[in-house]
Amino acid sequence: MTFRYSHTFPIIGPNKLPRFRQWAAENIPGVAVSLPPQVPVKSTALTVRLKSVEDRNTLIGKLEGVEF
């Protein structure tokens, strides 16, 4: 199965990938995500790839009100 769905959300500051991985492990442990190999420090967004629409909806629901 491939990662066909994506969601882009705002995130600022350094170490975006480790911060998101930690948050995902704590808040959405059953959702498989695919992250880019690196994200520039000046970037203000992160795009996460997901396997299903249900996983995408779960991520969107959990991200409401969360600031990175």
N, C-alpha and C positions, 0 to 999 in steps of 0.2 A: 504494500500500500504506500502511496506517495503522499507528500504534504501538498495538497492541492489548494488549500484555503490559507488566507493570510489576514493579519490584522496589524495596522500601524497605529501606534499610540505615542504621545509625547513623553520624552524622558531626557533629562539634561544632566550634565556633569560627567566626570570620568567613571570608568569601570561599569559601564552600562550592562554588559553581558553578565559579569559575576553577580551584580545586584539583582538582575532579572532572574537568573538561574536560582538564586537563593529564595527569592520571593515565590517563584513557581514551585519549588520543592516544598515550601511550607503551605501554600494556598491552593495549588491545583496539582497534587501529586499524581493523579491518574491521567493527566493530559500530556500526550507526547508533543513536544514542540521542536522545531528546527530553527536554529538561530544562525545569523551570518557569522563568518569567521572572525570579523572584527567590525567595530563601529568607530568612526572618528570622534574625538572628544568634542569637537564643535557641532556635531550633529545634534538635532533637537528631537529626533524621532527614532523609533526602533520598529522594524517590521518582523513579526513572528509568523512562521509558517506552521499550519496545523493540518491534521489528517482529515477532520470531519467538520461539518457545520455545527454539530453539537459541541465539539471541543472549542470551536471559535466562539460560540454563544456563551459557554462556560467562562472562557477567558474574559470576554467583554463584561460579563456580569461581575466577575471578581475584581476587575480593574476599576469599576465605578468608585470614585472617591479616593483612589490610591494615587499618591504622588511619589514619583521616583526622584 
